[in-house]
Amino acid sequence: MIIPVRCFSCGKPIGHLWEEFKDRTENKKEDKKRVLDELGLDRMCCRSVFLGQVDNLELINKFKKF
């Protein structure tokens, strides 16, 4: 699944924050709560989009299309 451009519930634009969140949590090993706070994601609906995201793009790209 690709990160949505806007939050499903409140409509806040969040798509532009995904790369920074992913970089800081995976590469720099920062705490997810602190990163979400610093990015300005205060609502639980926006946080759930980021915390529930599973990056399957590399796995899906292995399969050929018809």
C-alpha positions as CSV (number, residue, x, y, z in Angstrom):
1,M,0.0,0.0,0.0
2,I,1.2,3.5,-0.8
3,I,0.8,6.2,1.8
4,P,-2.3,8.3,1.2
5,V,-1.9,12.0,0.3
6,R,-4.5,13.0,3.0
7,C,-5.7,11.4,6.2
8,F,-8.8,9.3,5.7
9,S,-10.6,10.8,8.7
10,C,-9.7,14.4,9.0
11,G,-8.4,15.3,5.6
12,K,-5.1,16.7,6.8
13,P,-2.3,16.5,4.1
14,I,0.2,13.9,5.4
15,G,1.7,12.3,2.3
16,H,4.7,14.6,2.1
17,L,5.8,13.6,5.7
18,W,6.1,9.9,5.0
19,E,9.7,9.9,3.6
20,E,11.0,11.9,6.6
21,F,9.2,9.6,9.0
22,K,10.5,6.5,7.3
23,D,14.1,7.8,7.2
24,R,14.2,8.9,10.8
25,T,12.6,5.7,12.2
26,E,14.4,3.1,10.1
27,N,17.8,4.6,9.4
28,K,18.4,6.9,12.4
29,K,16.5,4.7,14.8
30,E,14.6,7.5,16.5
31,D,11.6,6.9,18.6
32,K,8.4,6.9,16.6
33,K,6.4,8.9,19.1
34,R,8.9,11.7,19.1
35,V,9.2,11.8,15.3
36,L,5.4,12.0,15.0
37,D,5.2,14.8,17.5
38,E,8.0,16.8,15.7
39,L,6.3,16.3,12.3
40,G,3.1,17.8,13.7
41,L,0.9,14.8,13.7
42,D,-1.2,15.3,16.8
43,R,-4.4,13.6,15.9
44,M,-4.7,9.9,16.5
45,C,-6.3,9.3,13.0
46,C,-3.2,10.7,11.3
47,R,-0.8,8.8,13.6
48,S,-2.7,5.5,12.8
49,V,-2.1,6.0,9.1
50,F,1.7,6.2,9.7
51,L,1.9,3.5,12.4
52,G,-0.3,1.1,10.4
53,Q,1.6,1.5,7.2
54,V,3.3,-1.6,5.8
55,D,5.7,-1.0,3.0
56,N,5.1,-3.8,0.5
57,L,6.2,-2.1,-2.6
58,E,9.4,-4.0,-3.0
59,L,7.6,-7.3,-2.5
60,I,4.9,-6.5,-5.0
61,N,7.5,-5.4,-7.6
62,K,9.0,-8.9,-7.8
63,F,5.9,-10.2,-9.5
64,K,5.4,-9.7,-13.2
65,K,2.3,-8.1,-14.7
66,F,0.3,-9.8,-17.4
